[in-house]
């Protein structure tokens, strides 16, 4: 059987799927670049080389299964058309079907990441305290992060597509895993660390950790009021969240309590003078 170089190579959809095709072999990865499916394919290479719409048949089309080994998501259709790879995925739990369009790219599965361990490991060492829950901490020793009772090796990485010298993330050492307890990654900011959870294609903010001596100096809860960011949108158009999970509960001895509270932790209302008893924006009791 003949195969086409038009199809051979790397294909990327933007977030959900990343595909590598080498003749009859296809490897489908998820957004973390973890392998979801490896199987063989067949198609009409002559038709594809003429740049005509070409059906592609997969020997195995199951992307994921449940605990009883029943299919949860399956590729119901794959076609090549106009230099694009179209895949239709059927989700068995709600009989929903979605189409994803992939374009050919020239980079391997991890070429979009720059590993920056040498730049960051030394400055990250030590203990970080969770804002609003000062009994909780995040500890970094060498290349291991310990948080919420679990320890994991990590890398510090930046995405080369949106590379900024002063922006980086702490991610699991195995770049195909999401094995941090309760969150997906840790964003490294100037004076604090913020955890995020990836929900489908949206990065959701969770909590902030800072050095003990910085808790009363960082801009909290403004630091916590990030908008969820979708990797599928050119411009984030989701409204900022309320402060991260659990952050609206202030400790009595927290430096932003009482008279020094200048921002409502629930709705973000700012107070120029003395903190009122109740927030005029949302009604939250502040004193």
N, C-alpha and C positions, 0 to 999 in steps of 0.2 A: 504493500500500500504506500502511496506517495503522500508526503506531508508538505506543508507550505511554510516558508519562512515568514510570510505575512502574519502567521499565527504564533510562530515560535518566539519566545521572549517573555517579558514581564508585563502584566496588565494590572492597573490599579483603578479602583472605583472612587477613591477619595477617602473612604473611611472603613466601610464594613468588610470589603473583600480585596484580597491581593492574590493574583493568580500567576503561576509560572507554567508555561507550556513548552515542552521539548518533544517534538514529533508526536508520538502517541501518548506520552505521559503528561498528565495535568496534576498540579499541586495547588490546592486552594487553601489560603490562610485567612484567619480572621483579622480584626483590627490590631491585635497584639502581635500578629505575624505567627501565631501558633497554627500548626497544620490542622485543618478541619477534615480534609479529604485528599487522598492520593488515589488516582485511578487512571484508566486508559480511555482514550477518545477515538472516534472515527468521524470522517467527514469527506466531502468531495473537494479535493485539493484543487482541481482544475477550475471548478466553479468559484472557489474562494480566491484564487489568483486573478480571476477576472473581476474581482471586487464586487461580486454579486452576493446577495443575501444567502448565507450558507448555514443550514442546520448542523449542529455538532452533537453527536450522541455520546453519552457517558456510560461506561460499563456499570459504574456504581454512582447513584445520584443522591445518596443520603448524606447530609451535612452534619446532623446531630441527632442523638437518640435520648430518650428519657431513661429513668432508672430501671424500667422493665425492658429496655432495649428496643422500644418501639420508635419509629422515626418521628422526630419533632420538626425538622426542617429538611426540605428536599429541593434539589434543582429540577424544576418541572420542564424547563426549556432553556437551551443555550444556542445562540446564533451569532454569526459574524455578519456585520452589515456596516458599510461605509466606514471602514477602518475602526469600528467599535465592536466590543464584545458585549452582548446583551445576555444577561442571565435572569430568569424568572424563578423566584424562590417561593415555595409554598410552605406555610407554617400550619402544622396539623392541629395545634391547639385551638385555633380559631378559623381554620380554613381560609386564612388570608393569603393573598399572593402579591408579592412586590417585585418590581423589575429594577435591576441595577445595571448601570452602564459603565463599562471599564474601558480605559484608554491605555494604549501601549506606552510604557515608560522605559527609561534606560538604566534604572537603578535596581539593585538587589533588595531583598526584603528588609535589610537593616541599614542600607546606605543613607537613609534619611536622618539617621541619628549620629550625633557626635558625642562620644564618651568623654567626660570631663572629670574623671575621678582625681587625677593628679592636681587639678586646680582647686577642688573643693573639699577633699577629705579632711585636711588639717583644720580648716576653719569650722567644719561641722561638728567636730568632736565635742562630747560632753552632754550635759543635761539640758533639756528644753521643757518648759512648763506650759501646760494647756491653759489658755486664757479662759476664765470663768469656772474652771475646775482645777484649782491649784493642787489638788491631790494627785492629778494625773500628770504623767511626764512621758517624754520621748527621749531616749538615750541613744547616742551614736558612739560606738567604739570601733575604731578601725573601719571596716567596710560592712559593719552589722548595725542595723537599727532595731531597737527594742521598744515596742509600744503596745499597750493594752495586753501585756503578758505574753507576747509572742516576739521572737527574734528572727530577723531575716537578713540575708546578705543583699547588697544593693549596688547599683551603678548610679552615677550622676550623669544625666544626659541632657542634650539640647536637640530640638528638632531643627534640622538644617533648612527646612522650608521657611521657617519663621525665626531664623536664628537671631538672637540678641546676646551680646557678650555677657550681660549681667543677668540673664534669665536661664534657669536650669531646673531640672526635676530630679527627685530621687525616685527610682523605679526598681522593681525586683531584679536581682542579679541575672536571672534567666529572663531575657527580654520578651519571651513569649508567655510569661506568667503574670497573673494578677494575684499574688499570694500574700500581699500585706493584709493584716487582719482589719477588715472593716473599711478599707479605702484602697484606691488604685495607685495613687502617686502622691508625692509631697512636693509642692512648689517651694523653691528657695527664693525668699524675698530678701531685702536688705537687712531687716532686723528680726525677721520671724520666719517660721515655716508654716505653710498651710496645706492641709490634707484635702484631697479631692477624690470623688468617686465618679467613675465613668458609668453612666446609665444610657445604654444604647449608644448614641453618638454625642451625648451631651456630658460635659464635664461639670459635675456638681460640687460646689464648695462644702466642706464639712466643719473643720475646726482649725484654730490657730495655736501654734506653740512658739514661745519666745524664751529668751534667757530670763532668769528670775529678775535680774536688775533692770530689764527692759520692759517689764509688764506695764509699768506706769508711764512709759515714754512712747511706745508705739501707738499709732493712730488706730485705736480700737474703739467702737466696732466698725469704723470706716474701713479698716483693714480687712474686716470679715465680710463686708457687703459687696462681694464680687457677684457679677451676673453669671449665671450658668452659660457656658460657651458650647455651641454646637460646631463640630468639625465639618459639618456639611453646609454651613452658612458662611458666605463671604464676610458678612458683617453680623456680629452677634445682635440679635433683636429680641432677646429675652430680658425681662426686667430684673434688676438686682434682687437677690433673695433677702429675706430677713437674716439677721446674724446667724452664723453657723449653728449646727445642731448643738443644743444645750447652752449656747452662749448668752441667751437672754437671762439666765439664772446667775445673778451676781453674788459673790461672797461678801459678807459684811465688811471684811477688811480689804476688799479690792480697791485699788487706788482710784478707779473711775466711779465709785459709789458716792452717794450723798451729794454734797455741794459741788464735787468735781466732775459729776456726770454732765457732759455738754451735748450728748447725742442720745436720743432714745434708741435703745438696743433692738426694739421691735420694728419701728417704721422709719427710723433715720431722722426724725424731726430734730433740728438743732436749736439750742437755747443760748441766746446771747448773754443773758444775765443768770440769775439764780435758777436752779433746776426746779420746775413746778412740781406739785404733788402728783398730778396726773398729766400725761402727755396730751397736749391739745390735738395731736395728729391722729392718735389711735386709741387714746383713753387708758393706756397702760399705767398702772400705779408705779411711780418712780421713787417715792419716799416712804 
